[in-house]
């Protein structure tokens, strides 16, 4: 398309010239330029002085005026799909309609005007959000007119252009609009040059000063001119040609020539070839027009015909005069020829790939999101042909809609990978199809769970050096890396996560890099293609180098960034922020270059970019898309200082942060997070994974509730494999326990993370047309131990095939399992967490040495006293009677239980304190094993713990130590009063056995783990009489195959470890050394030998070694296997040789090759490792190697009971974390009837209903009220 222009030589302003039309004889233009420029709309100023400085043209030897810095309100609209603007023909129609329009003020230099965008009409430059205009510069427009230009095709053609919308704001008049002269209106007309394009401005003056009124307006159809200005030889100014409704013929052209002179004269400041728009002030309602301009040109011609012979005579006379004066017109024709030559010289050559360039430029403006008809699709893009439809009948459906409050009772039909129907489903809808029917019997159904933060597929299970692709060591800023390129499709964690109800995850790179790379959303169903790419959900179009289609909605991309301690390998916090700022500055430079290129291309200025290619850099293209708002950015930031830096970064570079991960201190700075650019981010949190780093030290279990109260969307996360993705729902359950409402707790693992990923149109919410990712549960999902009975992904059954014959949910038949648990009230604790910034006091509220009466106790479990019954827990279950309605009473005097039963009510009358447990429980205090509790406060801070120990396998122990093995004692390094210990104490874990063997994840502890100690978690210091229960408890060692990490220092082979152990047990070392002495005692059975081991093969070797040592020395060894992932495979043999087992952690996972045969339990297997060992008569205890999770010990035990399908009763459950551990570690005579009891208010100690409120301590002869 072309725009006609009229050349007005500055030295001959009254000339009217005609030339060859570019397209047809109807065109009036004498020169032609391509019309692909954006349409620019402007806000009119109140007086000419606002534009005068802008428009003044400096004379030679003078400078541009600077006394006033004008402002301009500009908005650039571009035609959709990069369509070129039409040549506005004489039949163009413009319809003004009132509308609203938000303009952006931008301060400019007199020689340049910067345009910016608004939410109403994004500009080609992609500028930021609007700012409020200075009130002193311009008045708010009272109305705005939108001019919809709808060109019609010229005669004989069919190339009509797309409509172009032009908005013009109308100011309020400062005087009576009836004043004939009115107020001059100045329009500052400028293009968008925010990316460095050339600037232009035109001063448009009123058309004369006639005595017309406000009703004398142009009635011409075309009142908007689009075109370009250009410096031309001879000082010619080029302005658009007029297109009236009757614009052919001399009269029309002459009238136009005079009109243009009246408007522009010589007051035009121009720059070379800049797209612009001329909007005449006479188009505005309050503009005043000269009388001769108030007529249509067609009416002028009609008037001329009616004038009769006099007019014809006048015309003939004028024509004769022109002929006689022809010689005097020579300068004009000379100027005309010059203008024609310049026009030919500036003709644009359109490149052959112009359409591709324009389409690519148009694609830069596409916004990610689903098509409008997405939910009307007939089949999923992930549908596997041959998949049968599934009807799930009689469900209680939590849809995820309406902020998690919508529940539907009815049926769900899954077909072709979609949720086809919900509610009452007529039989005719599925009877003729191959449909599988499942009767849920009223059970809960939810959307598949969504994990927003996982390294699944990057740190595979079992972990091996060849498949550790979660972080790169090649620099801090790596936005060009992509997790999909390292995604392992053979990760055993997929099936385990699906067994927990997880169907979709965001696979993020590690946090050791400031920008670790691009993340991807993955469905955990393995596809028939067996490829990583086929597991992606809505992969970005450019993943394989394809160009996005501007006619289609875009797809979200994902990026992972980190700050704080995780990236300390590349500098401190200041280095981190600078690395981010410099990276985004480079990305901004690339984006601006792209915008400038596309601006010229869309304006048709092909000559200017003839020697250029589209600016792009593969390294920065992901960050460029971040700046364009097409990437969901996740940032792992924990502390307030890091969150503050991240928010400032988002504001500086104008990009949105979709979610903050591991945001431990977010609950302390909600006001800060609300200022994040683009809106409130989603906050992804652990439930109680705190204090493992300094930046997590102030984390709180109450953070999800606090943030939800402030209106933040909260997503719970396990950060797999830090925590197993399979247990994502457990994070939501704990968040609910600590105060998050049930709808929000469920939403935190479904709809909230789905929305944060921009995928809530298909996952996280169940509605017709969404993906058929569905989970059928055996109880309410927020109940402890809730297990999927069946899981579908894309309508394909993944878990719960009837042929597997796995028993699920036995014992969960009562109606209470269909409701969310009745959780305690933590309002006081939540307020204290905020008040003390995460460090609320943990000391007991009161210690009572006298009599304490506990009322309304539903369950009582006590330690049996006496030597013959040591280690037995006596249980009292709901002593039913007509008088106490299933509850009993317990009296405690000086820390000892003196009465249990209804008769105790009388004794309680004289009690110093009466505690109403409201149907609660009294049970033995629990014991922790396997963690670093008591020897460190913050895991990643050596200064808060014992420090590094010598490992004789890796280094020479200094001679001054006097022991070649460097054997050490934990009681020499005990810390009391740590927050980890006190939090555990308040959670019912009253004592702990700790060694120097800690084996997190797939790593191994040192071979000789020293001598453990047992202590009370609530003791103030080591000198308190009851603080240390047993200073030397057991000898600990660790045996296993080398860890998979290639950067781990060399460790000895398995055979060398076994050989060394044999030598030490068979008196291979001088007993005058610590190592020789204690290994001799272990061989003689004087002290337990606790071996941290996972592999059944290694256990078999150790069983043989035990027999060998016992035979040669004639002794009996007290051997215990801890960790013991594969012990269930040797349950019979272990029981035969009387070896004890401590499962740590209770729910096993295939961390390493030694753990690869971990037993999954329901819904994948009927049995659990714990149940198998107990059935074979093995003495089993439970432990946990992760210190922050020691407070969850009672929940671990309750979960183990449920996983056994109630094969394990409650009495046995308490023994797993009390008397059984005491028996295995030779503590029976050290604790016994002096063991603590814990009182729980509101319910059981083994689920989410109970809350510890008191600790009964016979050793202290007192009761602590928490």
N, C-alpha and C positions, 0 to 999 in steps of 0.2 A: 504494500500500500504506500501511497505518496501523499504528501501535503503540498498544496500550491502556495507559493510565496510571491510577494510583490517586492521588487527591489526599488528602493527610494534613494537615489544618489544624494548624498548630503550637500553637494555643492549646487544641486538643482532640485530643490524640494518640491516645486510645483509640477514636476514632470509626471505625466501619466504614460506609461509605456506598455506595449503589449508584445507578447512573444508566443512562441510555439507551445501549445499545451502538451503536457507529458502523456496524458491518457485520452483526452477527448476535447473536442472544440468547446465543450461547455466549461472546461477549466479556465480559470482566469489567470493562473500563475504563469510567470515568465521564467521561473527557475524551479527546480524540484529537488526535494530532499526526502530520504526515507523517514517515515513517521513511525518509529517504534519506541518513542520516548514515553516515560510515565506521564500521567496527567497530574499536574500539581494544583492543589487547591490552597487558597490562602485566606487568612483572616484580614479583613480590611482595617486600616488604621483610621484614627479619627481626624488627623490633619496631615498636611503634606510634609510638615517638618520631620515626622517620624521616618519618612523615606528619603528626605532630601540628602542627608549625608550618605546614605546607602547608594543613591543614584548619581551623585555628583561625579563627573568625569574630570580627573585632574588634568590640568593643562601642563604642557611641557615646562619643566623647571619648578613645578609646584608639587606638593604632596597631597595625598588624600586627606580630606577633612577628618579630624579625630575628636572634635569637641563633644560629639555625642555618639554614643554607641547604641545604635538602634537595635530593636529586637523584632523578630519576625515569627509569625505563627504559620507553620507550613506543614502540609500533609501530602505525601506522594502516594498516589494510587496506581497500581499496575494492572493491566488487563490480565484476566485469569489465563492459566496455561500458556503463558508467554505469547499469547496472540498479539500480533502487531496492531497498532491503532489504525483505525480506518481513516481514509480521506473523507473528511466530513462533507458530504454532498449537500446540495441545495435543499434536499428533502429531509435533512436531519431534523429530528424532533427533540425538544428539550422540555421536560416537565418538572417544574420546581415543586418540591414537596417538603413541608416542614419536617425536620428530624433533629436528632441530637448529634453532636460531633465534638470530640475532645481534641483540642490542639495542644501542642507542646511548645512552650517558649524556649528559644535558644538564643543566647547572646552571640552577637556576631561582630566582626570587624567590618568597616564600611566597604571593604572590597570583597567580602565573602559572606555567604549566608549558609548556615548549617541547618539542615532539615532533620527532624526526628519523627519517630513513629508513634502511633497510638494503638491502643487495643482495638480500636474500631477498624483500622485499615493498616496492616503491616506494610512498612515501606521496604523498598528493595534493599535498603542498607541494613535492615534488621536492628535498628537502634533500640535503645532501652525504653523503659517506661516513661510516661509523661510526668512532668513536674508542674507544679502550680505556677501560673503566670504571675509576674509582679503586678500588683493592682495599680500601681502608678503609671504603667506604660500603656495598657490597653484596657478598655472596658469589656466586660463579658458580653458576648453577642446575645441579643434577645431571641433570635431565631437563627436557624440554619437551613439553607436550601440545598437539597440534593438535585443535581441536574443529571438525569439519565439520558445520555446521548445514544440514540438508537439509529445509526446510519442505515439507509436503504441502499441497495446496489444501484449502480449506474445502469442506464439503459444498455441492454445488450450484454450485461455481465451478471454474475451471480455470486460475486465475492464480497458479500456484506461482512462487516467486521463485528466482533463481539461488542456488546454494549459497554460503555465506559461511564462510570459514575463519577460525577464531579460535585464537590460540596463547596458552597460559598456561604460564609457566615455574614449575617446582617447585623450591623451595630445599632445600638439605640441612638436615636437622634438627640443632639444636644439643644435643638431649638424646635420651634413649631414646624412640623413637616409641611404645613401649608405655605410656608415662606416660599415665594416664587423662585428665589435664587438658591435657597438651600445651602448646605455645607459641602465644600469639595471633599470628595472621597478618594483617598489614595490606596491603591492596592499594590503591595510589595509582592511581586510574582517571582518566585525563585525555584530552581530545581533542588533535588536532594543531593547535596555534595558532602554529606557527613563522612564519606570515605575518601575524601580528597579530590573529588571531581571539580571541574571548573564551576565558577559561580557566575550568576547573572542576576540583574535586577532591572525592572522597568518601572518607570514612573508613569502612571496613567492619570491624566488630568481630566477634569470635567469637559464635556463637549460644549464649549461656549458658555455664554451666560444669559441665555434667552429668558423670556418672561414665562416660560412654561411652568406648569404645576407638577405636583408629584404624580399625577395620573398620566403625564406625557412621557411615556416610556416607549422604548423600541418594541415594536410588535413583530420584529423579524424572528424567524424560527431558530436561526443559529446564533446563539449569543456566547458561545465559548470557542475560542480559537486555540488550536494546539499546533505547535510547530517548533522551530529552532531560530536562534539568532546566530549570526556569524559575522566576523570581521571580513570585509571584502575589500579588494583593491579599490582605491579611490574613496575610501571611507563610506562605502554604501552600508546602510543598515537594512537588514532583512527582517520583515515582519510577516505574519501570516496573511494570506489573502482573505478577503471577506467573502463569506458565503451566504448571501441573502437568499430568500425564497425565490427571487427572480433576479438572479445575478448574472445573466448573460446580456450582452449589448453594451454600447458605449456609455449610456447613461449610468448603468450600474457601476461600471468600472470607474467613471469619473467621480461619482459620489463616494466611492470607496477611497479613491486617492485623496480627496479632500478630507474625508473622515480620518484617515490614518495620519495625515499631516496635523490635523487638529489634535489628535491624541498624542502623537509622539514628538512631532517637530524634530528638534535636535537633542532633546533631553533623554538620550538613551545610552546607558552604560552597558557594554556587552563584552563577553569573552568568547573565545573561539568555540563554535559548534557545541553549544550547550542546550540540552532539551529544556523546554520551558512551556509555559502556557500564558497566553494573553487573556485576561478576563477584564472586560471593560466595566468601568464604574457605572455605566448606564444600565447594567444588568441588575443592579441592586435596586430595591424598591424606592429608597430615599435618594437615589442619584438624580441629578438634574440634567436634562438633555436639551441641546439647542433645538428650536422648532423644526429646523430643516432635517433633523435626524429622527424625528418622531414618526416618520412615515416608512412604510414598507417600500422597498424599491419597486415592487410590482405596482403599488399605488402611484408612485412617481411616474412610471411609464404610462399608466392609464391617464393621468392628468395631462401628460405631454400630448397624447393623441387627441384629447378633447380640446386642446388649445386652438386647433385648427390651422388655417393658412399662415397666421402670424408667426406661429412657432416654426412652421416649415421654412418661412422666409428667413427667420433669424438663423436657423441652422444652416441654410444655404450660404447666407452671408458669412457666417463664421468659417465655413468650410473654404470659401473662396479666399478669405483672409489668410487662412493657414497655408493655402497653396502659394499665395503671393509672397509670404514670409518664409518659405521653405528654407532658403539659405541660412537663415538665422538659427535653424534647428540643428545645424551640423554638430555643435558640441554635444547635444543630447544624444544623437545617433552614435557618436563616438563613444560616449559613456555607456550606451546600451550594449554596443559590441563588446566593450571591456567586461561588462557584467556577464554577458553570455559566455565569454571565454572562461571566466572564473567559475561559472556554474559548471561548465564542461570539465574544468580541471578538478573540481571537488566532487565529481560523481563517485558514489560509493560502489565498490566491488564486493558483492555479497559472496562469502566463502561457500564452498560446496557443503560444508558440514554445519551451516548456520542453524538449521532446524535442530540438530543434535545439541548444539551449544545452548540454544534458547530453551530447549526442554530440560537440559541439565540445570541451567540457571533457575528455571521455574521450580525444579525439584528442591532447590534450597529452601523454598518457602513451604514445603509440605510439612504438615504437623502429624506426628505419630498418633495413631489411634485406630480403632477398628472401623471398617466400613459401616455406613449407616444401617445397612440391612444385614449386619453380621448375624444377629440372632435369628434371622429368617433362613439361614442356610439349611440345606437338605442333608448335608453330610459333612463330617469333620475332615479337615485337611490331613488328619492323622489316622483316619479310618483304615483298618486292615480288612480287605475284602474277605468274605467268608465268616466274619464275626456275627454270631447270632445276637438277636435282640434279647434284652433281659427285663423282666417285670419284677420289681420288688414290691410286694404287697404288704399292707398293714404296717406302715412305718410311722415313726415319729420323726419328722424331717426338720432338722435345723438348717434353714436355707442359707443363712449368713446375710440375708437382706435386712433392710430396716435397722441398720446398726446392730445386727445380731439378735433382734427381738422376734423375728418371724419364725413361727413354728407351724408346720402343716401336718395334719394327720390324714394319711391316705396312701396312695401308691406312687411309684416312680417308674417310668418307662425309659429304658436306655436303648438307643438304636442308632446305628451308623456313627458311633463315636460321640453321640450327642444325648443330652437330656431331652427326650422327645416330649414328655408330658409329665405333669405333676398334679396330684390330687385324685379325684375320681376319674378313673380311666376306663372307658367303655370297653367291653370285651371285643367289640368289632375292630378296635384299633390295633389289636395284636393277635387275634385268634388265627388269622390266615398267614401269619408269619412263623418262622422258626424261632420261637421265643422260649427262653429259659425262665421259669417262674420260681421266685424265692419268697417264702413267707417269713417276714421279719417278726411277726407276733408282737408288734408294738415297739420293737427295739428302736434305738436312736440311729439315724442316718445323718451324716454330715458331708460337706464337700471334702475332697481329699486335702490333707494338710499341706501347707506351703512353707518351706524353710527358706528364709531370705538370706541366710549367711552360712554357707557350708563350703568345705574343700573336698567334698565327695568327688571321686574320680581323679583327684589330683594327689591326694594322700590316700592311696588305695589300701584296702584290707584284703590280705595281710600286707603290711607295709614292706616294700622292697626297694632297694636302691634304684632299680630300673624304672620305678613308677612313682618317684617323688618329684612332682612337677608343679608344686604350689607356689614357689617363689624363685625369682631369678637373682643372681649375684652380680649382674652386669649394670648396676646403677640404680639410683633412687627414682628416676622418672622414666617409666617404661609404658606409656599409654598404647604403644603399638603391639604389645604382647596380648595374646588371646587365650583364655583358659580352654577354649574348645580345641585348641591345637595340642593340648596335653591331656585331654580328657580320656581316661582309661575306661573302656566299656566292660572290662572284666573285674571291676571292683565288687568284692563280695558284699560291700556295704549297701548296694542297691536293694537287694532282696530284704535285708534286715530293716532298712528304712521303710520300705513298703509295708513290712510286717507291723510297723508302728503307725501305719495310716498315712505316711508321707508320700505324696504323689508327684509334687513339683518342687524343685529346689533352684536357687540361684547359686551357681558355681562361681565363686570368687577366688582370685589369686590370693596368695599369702600377704600378710601385712608387714613384711620386712622391707618392702619398698614404699616410697612415698606415693607413687602411682604404680600399682602392681600390674595393671593391665585391664583388659576388657573382660567383663563377666558375661555369663549366658544363663538363660532360663532353660531348665532341662526337665523333661518328664522322665521318671525313673523306670518306665517300661522299656524293656529291650525290644527293639523292633525287628521285623523280618529282614531288614537291610543289615542289621548288626553293625551300624556305624554310629559314630558320635553325632554327626550332623543330623541324622534321622531322629535323634532323641531331643533335639532342640524344639522349643515352642516359639513360634513366630520369629525365626531367625531374621536378622536384618538383611535387606535385599543385597547389600554390597558385600556380604560375607564371602562370596566367591568371585568378587570383582564385577558383578552385574551393576548396571546403572539403575537407580530408582526411577520408577515411572511417576512423573508429576501428576498424572491423572488418578493415581491411587494414594490412599492414606499411607503415611510412613509407618515404620515399625520402630519400636523403642530399642535403643542400644543401652548397654550397661557398663559402668566403669567403677573400679575399686580404688579408693585412695585411703591413705592412713596417715596418722600423725601421732605424736607422743612417743612413748617408750619403744614401741615396736620397731621404729625406723632408726633407732639410735646407731645402727651399723653404718649409717651414712651421715652422721653428724648430730648436732643437738637440735632443739626445737627451732631455733632461729634459722639453722640451715634448712630444716624441713619447709618452713614457710617460704623462704626465699626460693627454694627449688620449685615449689608450687607456683609462686608468682612469676618466676621467669619462664616456666613452661607455658602458663596461660598467656603471658605477654607475647610469646612467640606464636601461639595459636591465634591470638587476636590479630596479629600482623597478617597471618595467612588468610584469615577470614576477611579482613578489610580489603586485601588485594583481590580476593574472589568477588567481593561485592562491587568493587570498582570495575573489574572486568565485565561482570554481568550487567552493570548499569550501562556501560557503553554498548555492549552487545544488544541489549534490549532497546536502546535508543537508536540502533541502526548505525552506529559509528564504527563500522567494520574497518575502515582504513586505519583508525587509531590502534586497533588491536590486531592488525594484519600480521605483524611480526611477533605477536605474543601467543603463548598458550595459556590455558586455564591454570591459574596458580594453585598448586596443590603440593602437599608434602605428606607422604605416607606415614611419616613419624608422628605428625601432629593432627592428622585428619580426625582422629577420635576426639581430641580436645576442641577442634573447630566445631564439631557437632555438639559438644557440650555447650559451647557459647551460643549455638543456634537453638538450644532448648530441645535437642532431640536425643539426649542421653540421660538415663536415670543414674545419677551419681550416688554411690554409697561411700561414706567416710567412716573409718574406724577411729573414733576419737573418744577418749574416756573422761579426761579431766576438764574442768572449767576453762583452764588456760588454752587447751587445745580446741575445745568447742568454740571459744571466742575467736581464735585465729581462723577457724574454718568459716565461721559466719562472716567475718570481715573479708575473707577471700571471695566468698560468694557475692558479697555486695560490690567489691571492687571490680570483678570481672562479669558481673551480671549473669550468673548461672545458678540454677536451682540444685539444691542437695536433696535427693529423694529420701535418703535415710541415713541416720547415724547408727553405727553398730558399736556394741560394747560400750555404750554411752553411760558409764557408771554414775557420773555426776550430773547427768542431764536433769535429774529431778531437783537439783539445787539451783539451776539457772534457767527456769522456763521462760522468763522474760527475755533473756538473750536469744534463745532458740526461736522465739516468735519473730525476731527481726531477720531471720534467714531470708535471703533474696528469693522471691517467688512464692513464699508461703511456708506454712508450718511443715517441717519434715516428719517422717515416721521415725520413731525411736525404737531400735531393736536392742533387747536386753536379755541377760541371763536372769533366772529367778534368784539364785543365791551364789553364783560364781563370783565371789568377791575376795579381796585381800590377797590375791595371787601375785599382784603387781602393786607398786606404789600408787599408780593411777587408778587402781581398783579398790584402794584401801577404804575409801569412804562410800563405796557402793552399798546399797540397801535393798533388802527384800521388799521394802515398801515402795520402791521407785515406780513400778508399773502403775500402782494405784494413784500415786501422787501426780504422775504425768497425765494419766487419764482424767483426773479431776481438773487439770488445766486445759483439757481439750486436745491433747496430743494423741495421735494414733500410735498405739503401742503394739509392737510385734515381738513375740518371744522367740529366742534363738538358742540353739545348742552349740553353734560354731564348730560343727563336726570337723575333725574327730576329737576336739577338746572334750566335748560331750557327744555321745552317740546320737546321730540324727534320728534314730529309731525312737528316742525318748523325747522328741520335741514336745509331745503332748504333756509330758511330765512337767516341763517348764511352765506351760499354761496352767496346769493344775496347781502348782505351787504359787503362781501369781494370784490365782483365785483364793488360795488359802490365806494369803497375806493381804487380801482386801479387794482385788480386782473383781468387779461384778461378773457373773457368769456369761452374759452375752459378749462382753468385751474380752473375757478370757478365751472364749472359743474363737472370737474374731481375730485374736492376736496370732493365731496359727492358721488362719484361713483367709478371710476377706481383707484384713489389713495388709499382710505382706503381699497379697495379690494386687491390691490397689497401689502399693508402693512400687511394684514392678510394672504398673500400667497394664495389667492383664486381668483386671476384675471382670472384664466382659466375657471371659471364658473360664476362669478358674477362681476358686475361693468362694464363689457364690453359686448355689444351685438354682437354676431357673431354666425355663424352656429355651433351648438353643445353645446353652453352655456346654462345655466339654463334660463328658460322662466320666468324671473322676469322683468316685463315690466310695464312702466307707460305711459299713454296717458294723455297729459296736455291740459288745456283749453287755454293756451297762451305760449309764450316762457318761459321756466322754470326760467329765471333770472328776469322776470317781477314781480314786487310786487304783492302779492296775487295770484300767479300762483297756480292753484288747479288741482289735478288729476281728470280727467273725469272717468278713469278706471285704475285699478291696478290689475295686474296678478302676482301671486307668484307660481312658478312651473307650469305655464300654467293654473292655476285655478283662476278664477275671484274673487277678494276680495272686490273691491270697484267699484261701477258704474253699478250695476244691473239695467236694464231698468225698472224692476217692482218697484223699489224704488221711481221712479218719482221725483228725486231730480234735480232741475234746477241748472246748473253749467255754469259759464262763460257768463251770460247775460251781454250785454254791451261791450263785448270784441270781437266785430265783425270787427273792422277796421284792416287793414293790419299791423299797427304799433305794434299790440300786438304779432305778429309773429316774431318780431325782438328783440334782447336784447336791454335794455334801453340805451340811450345815456347818459352816466354818466359824471359828471364833472371832471375837472383836479385837482388832489391833489398833484402834484409834489412838490410844495413848502412846503406844510405841511408834506409830507413824508420825505423830506430831513431834515426838522427841527426836526422831531421825532428822527431821527438817531443822529443828531448833539447834541441834548440836552438829549439823552438817555431816551426818553419817556416823558420828562418834558419840552416840548417846551413852550415858553411864550404864554399866552392866552389873553393878553390885546388887545384892539382894536389897529389897526395900526394908526388910526387917528380919532379924534372927530371934527366934523364940526358944528359950531354954526350958520353959515350963510345959504345961499341958496344952495340946492342940487337938481340937475335935474336927473331924471331917464328916460332913453330912452329905446325904444323897449320893452315895458311892455305888456305882453299878457293878464295877468289876474290881477285884482285889487279887493281886498276885504277890505272894511273900516268899522269901527265902526260908527253907526249912532249916531249923537249927539242930545241932547235934552231929556227932561224927558219922553216925550210920546213915544219915539222910542228907549229907552235904551235897550241894549241887542240884538239889531238887527244888523246883518252884511249886509252891502250893497255890492252887487257884480257888477263888470264891466267885462264882458267877451269879450275879443278880439274885440274891437270896429272896426268892419270891415269898411274899406273905401279904395278907390282906391289909396289914397296917402300914407297910412301908412301900407298897406299890413297886416292888422289884428293885429297890435300892436298900443299901445298908449303911451303917455308920462305923467309923474307925476312930479310935482314940490313940493318940501318941503322947507319951510322957518322956521328957528328956531324950528325944530322938529315937525312942523304941516304941513299937506297936504294942499296946497293952490290952487292946480289946477290939474285936471285929464282930459285928452283928447288931441286931436291933437292941440288944440289951445295953449297948454302949451309949445309947442316947442319954441315959441318966448320968453316966460319967462325964459326958460332955458339958453338963450344966456348970461344972466348976472349971471349965477350960479357960485358959488365958485368951485364946483366940479360937474362933469358930470359922471354918472355911466350908462354904457350900460349893461342892463340886458339880452340882446340877447334872447328875447322871454320868459323872466322870469315872476315872480309873486311878487306882494306886498300883504301881508295878515296880519291879526292881530297876535301879539305875543301870544304864547301859554302859558298855565298855567299848572304847575305840581301839582299833588295831590297824597298823600299816601306814599311817600317815606320819607327817612330821610335826604333829601336835606337840607343843612343849619344847621344841628345839629351834623353831623359827617363827617369826611373825609374818613376814612377807616372803613368799617363795623366791621371787626374782631379785631380792635384795640381800646379798650375803651379809651385809652389816647388821641385819636383824636376826641372824641365826648363828649357828656354830662355826660356819666357814667351811673351807675346802679341807677334805681329809686326804691323807696319803693312801695311795693304792699300790701295794707292793708289786702288783703285776705290771704297773706302768712306770713306776719310778722307784728309786732307792730311798728307803726310809732313813732319815738321818740317824747316825749312830747314837746321838745323845738321847733319842727316844728310848733306846734300850730294848727294842722289840722289832724284829725284822718284818713282822706283819703289820705293825702300826695299829694294833688292837686298841680300841678306845671304848669308854663307857658313856652312855647317854646321861646318866645322872650327874656327870661332871659338867654338862652343858644345858641343863634344864632351865627353861624360861617359865616363869609363872606370871599370871595376870595378863597374858596376851589376849587380844580380842578373839582370836580363833578358839582358844581354850574356854574363855568365858561364854562365848556364844554357844559352844557345844554344851557347856554346863547348864545353861538356861534351857537348852533343848532336850535335857534328860540324859545326856552322856556325862556321867559323873566321874569316870576314871578312864585312863588310857595307858596302853603299853606302846612305847615308841622306840624305834631303833634307827640306825643310820642307813638302813636299806630303804630307799624310795625308788620305785620303778614306774614312773609315769608313762602312759601310752605304750609305745613300742620300745622304750629305752630300758636299760638294765642298770641296777645299782652296782656299787663296787663289790668285789668278791667277798671280802670280809666286812660285814656290816656292823661289827662291834657288839657290845653287850647292851641289851635293852633295859629300860626301867619302867616301872609302873607307878603312876602318880594320880592324884586327884585334880581334876580340871578346875575346880573352884578354889583351890588353895591360893593364898596370897603370896607365899614364898616357900623356899625349901626348908626353912627352919621351923615352920609350923608343925606341930606334933603329928598331924595326920596327912601331911602333904605328900610324902613319898611312901607308897605302900610297900614296894620292894625295889631296892636300888639296883640289883642285878637280877633280871628276870629270865633272860634266855640269850643264847649265842646265835647270831644271825649271819647267814651267808647268802649269796645270790649266784645262781648257776643258770646259764642259758647260752644260746648261740649268739654270735655277734649281732649288734643292732644293724638295721638296714642303712642308716645314714652314712654316706661316704665320708663326711667330714668328721665323724666321731673318731677320737684317738684310738689307735689299735688296741684291741682287747684280746686276751688269750683265747685260744681255741677251746672248744668244749672238752676235748680229751685232756688238755693240760689242766683245766679246772678240776675235773674228776680225779686226775692223778694227784694233784696237790691236796685235795680233800682226803684222799686215802692215806697219804703220807702223814698228814696232821692228826688223823684219828688213830693211826697205828703207832703213835709215839715217835713220829719222825722229827719232832722239834723238842728242844730242851724245855723241860717243864719249869725252869726258872724264869723263862720269859712269859709275858702275858699271853701270847699266842699259844705257846706250848701248854701252859697251865689250863686254860679254859677249853681248848680242844680235847685235852685229856678228860676233863670233867664231862664234856659232852659225850665222849665215847663211853664213859662209865655210867651215864644216865643221871649224873648229879644235877645237870642243868639241861633243859630242852635245847635241841638243835633245830632252829627254824630255818628252813631252806626256801628261798623265794625261787619258784620254778613253775613253768607253764606246761612244758611238753610232756606228754605221757611217755615218750621214749626215754627222756632223761629221768623221769620218775622211776621207770623200770630199772634203770641203771643204779639209781640211788637205793632202791629196795634191795638189789643184789649187794651193794656196798654195805648196807646196814647189816645184812646177814653175815657178810664176811667179817666185819669188825666185831660183831657180837660173838662169833665163833672163835676168833683168834684171841680175844681179850676175855671171853667168858663173862661178858657184861650184858646189860639190857639198855639200849639207847632209847631216849625219848625224842623221836624224830617227828617233825611237823612240816607238812608242805603248805606254804602260803602262796597266794595268788592262785595256783593250782587250776588253771583253766581247763586242762584236759584230764583232770584227776578222775572224772566220772568214767573214763574208759578203763580204768584199773580199780574200780570201786571194790571189787571182790578181793583183789590182791592186797590193796591198801588196808582193808579191814583185817585181813588174815595176819599181817605183820604188825598190827596195832599202831599204825601211823595216823596221826590226826591231820585234819585238813582245815585251813582257814581260807575261805573263798574271798578274795579281795581283788576287785570289787565284787559285790554279790551278783550283778548282772554282767556276764562275761561277754567279751567281744574279741574277734580275731585280729588283735593289734599287729602281731608279728607272725612269722612262720611257726614259732613255737605255740602260738595260740590259734592256729588256723582251724582247728577242729572244735572250736567253742560251740557249746550246745545252745541253740537259739531259744528253745522253749516255745510256748504257745505264742502265736498261732501257727508256727512252722513245725514244731515238734510237741509231742504230748508231754514229754518229761523235761525236767530241768536238771542241771548238774547237782544242785542241792538235794533234790528229792531222790535222785538215784543213789547218792552217797549215804543219805540217811536210811534208805531202804536196805542198804547192805550193812548197816550197823557201824558206819564210820562216825566217829565223833567230829562234828563239824561246827566251826564258828564262822562268823561273818566279819569282814573288815572293809576298810576303804582307804586307798592310798592317797586320795586327794583331800587335803586338809580342809578346804572350805566346805566340803560336803559331809564332814563328820556330823554336822547338826542334822543331817537327814537320816541318821542311822535308824531311827524308829520307823521311818517311812520305807526304808530299804527292807526291813524285816517284814512289815505288813505286806509289801508288794510280793516278797518271796512266798509268803503264805498263799496269796491269791494265785500266783503262777503255778503252785503245786496242785491247783484245783481242790484246795482245802484238805489235801492229804496231811499237811502240817497243821497242827492245832496251835492255839495261841500260847499255851504253856510252853510248847517246844520252841515257839518263835522267840519268846523272851530268853530262853536258855541259849539261843544262838549267839546272843550279844551280851551274855552275862556269865552264867555258870559254866557253859561249855568252853568259853575262852579261858576262864580261870583254870579249868581242868587241864587244858592243853598246855598252858603256860606255867603250870605248877603254882597257882595262886590260891588254891582252895583254902589253905590254912591261913592265908594272909588277908582274905576278904571275909568269906563265910558269912556269918550272921551280922558282921559289921558292915555289910554292904548297904549302900544307900537305897532309899525308895523315892520315887517321884510321883507326885500327885498331879493328875491331868484333869482340867476342868472341861465339862461339856461333852465328853465322849471318850473314845478309845485312844490309847497311846499309839496304835498301829494304823491309824488312818488320818484323814484331814479334819476330824471333828474335835480332837482333843488339843488342849493348850497347857503346857506345863505351868503350874502356878506355885508349887512348893516342892522342896527337897527335904526328905526326912533322913537325917544323918546320925546313925548310932555312934559313929566314931567321934563326931563333934558334940554328941549329946544335945542336939538342937534341931529345930526346923527352920529352914530358910524360906521366907515368903518372897517370891520373885516379883 
